[in-house]
Amino acid sequence: MKTGQELRAGHVINIDGSPWLIQKVEISRSGRNTAVVKTKLKNLLNGYLTETPYKADDKFEDIVLDRKEVTYSYYADPMYVFVDNEYNQYELTVDELGDMGPYIEDGMEDVCEAVFFDGKVISITPPNSITREVVYTEPSVRGDTSGKVMKPARLTNGHELQVSAFVEIGDKIIIDTRTGEYKSRAKD
Amino acid sequence: MSKIKSWDIFCRVIDNYGDIGVCWRLARQLANEYPFHIRLWVDDLTALRHIWPETKVTNQQTLEGIDVCLWYEQFPEDIQPANVVIEAFACHLPEVYLKAMKKKPPQWFNLEYLSAEDWVEGCHGLVSMDTQTGLKKTYFFPGFTVKTGGLLREQTLLSARNAFLADAPTKAAFLSRLGISLTGESNLLVSLFSYENTAIGSLLDSWIQSSEPIMVLVPASKLLPDINRHLQTQLNINDEYSCGALRIRIIPFLTQTQYDQLLWACDINFVRGEDSFVRAQWAAKPFIWHIYPQDDGIHLEKLGAFLNHYLSGLSLEEQTAIANLWHNWNQGKNCGEAWNECLKNRQNWDKHTKEWCYQLNSLGDLASNMVQFCQKTL
């Protein structure tokens, strides 16, 4: 059990049977040595976001979620199938993929993290950085090597993002999956 | 409004009379100004009796049209929750009552402590999900800005105040009942209500040496031992002491209505905590606030946050004088010089406080703002 004033970003708490991820905590001293704890929460089952206040002495059941390393296996419409190292399969819809969606492609070998609640996978998180190939982008303008000018590019799975102007078709790029942004061109 | 029929207000008395003072005032306003059934649950009826002498220490009674119920550990199992539930000042509702709320969820408020700090605006009106029941609870913050819930003020308060001030015989009769006659004297009249405070010695000395006669009225409170210690007296209720320009009279602890009249009648008021602090602002007379002390000195930040709002519009010199007096009073430091500095601009301080009162009035009042909130949600 945790009290309100013990809550920190990253904790997962049980509110009325659902797991909620604490994304942010602000503690403000109120009257008579009490405090108001303002939290930003995300429902891990449906992705709902909310800002919620609590008292410092409110009690919370904290949840330790099971986590496993998984890799993408195949697409069986409408489900995306992942496997763990014991070949257990986990199926998710495109909505359930969440942040993973833009990075799914056939043959990907990235090791992802599956999070479980009550025996069911509730999210898949990619590694912080992944490498993908650019299949289309406008040719770069000669001489522009600053990296500050950006242009759109399309990946193998059709996902589009902004990349540095010097990136060419066929280049492999590194993407920060936490922000969805281009980081750099991958070295061969 | 038809869905709002009943209110339950829960009050745990921690110390002093602020908790019960606010809750009783809120309950009375709702009962007097709206067609609601009001039930007030209090765990310490002796505290209520102190501010409302008609109170009996009994499980259930009706006072001023309000059902006043003793909140004891063995809470009734067959309780029917009201449409609107207020848990005041971070008290926790009884388990039995929470279970009953699940069957028909009411509009549930957590009425928070008053603060002028910026973070209050960011929390006011936010909905909390109770972890045990999944019920939604709205955090309602009193405050001094449009983004908060406003302050407690009865609809007729300001007109009652104006009528009192315009009626010299009524004012004189009120003071006479306290044993004070000001006929022919141009006393500066000061009310003095605070927690224990070692700074009182410096004020008393300053008042004794004042070039202007000062009459100080002290409702019996925790300050009395400090006064007696400094003056080397044993003053008690209805006792009076004179030295130099100072006349000090210890008066009985007053009812809420009488205390308002005291604030209206005086020229300058020392107040404390939350309830008398708010009443002093509605009295629209210069005031000095003794804020409830907290650990780590955090209360001084709250004091500063209020002063930032309240002093806005005054000259830098006037702001500095008032801020110095307030901070010294709250830190047990010498207040004599700061008091004299403030008196130099008393007229403008008085005018400014009237403007402050006018500004607060434009926010609506806490009870009405709560009712309007319920009308939107129920």
Boltz contact constraints between the chains, C-beta under 6 A:
constraints:
  - contact:
      token1: [A, 15]
      token2: [B, 129]
      max_distance: 6.0
  - contact:
      token1: [A, 15]
      token2: [B, 131]
      max_distance: 6.0
  - contact:
      token1: [A, 16]
      token2: [B, 134]
      max_distance: 6.0
  - contact:
      token1: [A, 28]
      token2: [B, 119]
      max_distance: 6.0
  - contact:
      token1: [A, 29]
      token2: [B, 298]
      max_distance: 6.0
  - contact:
      token1: [A, 30]
      token2: [B, 113]
      max_distance: 6.0
  - contact:
      token1: [A, 31]
      token2: [B, 113]
      max_distance: 6.0
  - contact:
      token1: [A, 33]
      token2: [B, 294]
      max_distance: 6.0
  - contact:
      token1: [A, 33]
      token2: [B, 295]
      max_distance: 6.0
  - contact:
      token1: [A, 34]
      token2: [B, 90]
      max_distance: 6.0
  - contact:
      token1: [A, 36]
      token2: [B, 123]
      max_distance: 6.0
  - contact:
      token1: [A, 38]
      token2: [B, 123]
      max_distance: 6.0
  - contact:
      token1: [A, 51]
      token2: [B, 126]
      max_distance: 6.0
  - contact:
      token1: [A, 52]
      token2: [B, 128]
      max_distance: 6.0
  - contact:
      token1: [A, 53]
      token2: [B, 123]
      max_distance: 6.0
  - contact:
      token1: [A, 53]
      token2: [B, 126]
      max_distance: 6.0
  - contact:
      token1: [A, 53]
      token2: [B, 128]
      max_distance: 6.0
  - contact:
      token1: [A, 53]
      token2: [B, 139]
      max_distance: 6.0
  - contact:
      token1: [A, 54]
      token2: [B, 128]
      max_distance: 6.0
  - contact:
      token1: [A, 55]
      token2: [B, 90]
      max_distance: 6.0
  - contact:
      token1: [A, 60]
      token2: [B, 131]
      max_distance: 6.0
